[in-house]
């Protein structure tokens, strides 16, 4: 059960084109938002509730995302929750919770690289 600690699995649609950053060291990072949808019925009406998640991937996972993932693509991810803080330009401290990807699976469509 120890491998169940801090593990997240989500299936959703990429909300924006992944942002890719290359560092002088050769490392690569990708970040994007992921939308997951839940549906429920209220007074006979089907209602969709969307949750947005911040996703970050490094190294090989970032390379795969750069090559195969674009806005709207359905993906399954596995990773862990991480939190960090930073100081905004106005001096205000901001907090961010992200999912750090350890595995990604491409769903719903062609596996051909983006052109």
Steps between C-alpha positions, in 0.01 A plus 500: 500500500796735534494566124146639532620805692461824310389340173263668255341346190289711265343469157409826336544740212793737460370854543778693329794428272776371731768754584850359449814647657853390418777569751870553425571175686303314234203432728151556365175575685144505374198655670132501407153500648284188504119502519315212663123481477239350729131475423202487730127550476313774683125535463510287183773707337843360420767732641870496415756609759851570374810504721827650374838359601851642449730234356882503479729245334881484480750318278374213286136567593539865390650385169204268436254776584679742268481247216147357544280729711300803396195687626194275528694170498369240743772363727533283809765606748648355815710704736513666837368823649755771567460846647722803467489872556649796319496876519298677229624818333283707736675339799205281593576141603318246280446129558470236229402134517613291203506141389854380423467240223670162530303326221285619211274305265361653181132427444226581252648532156798472274843430647666696220734777612385861475601674182 
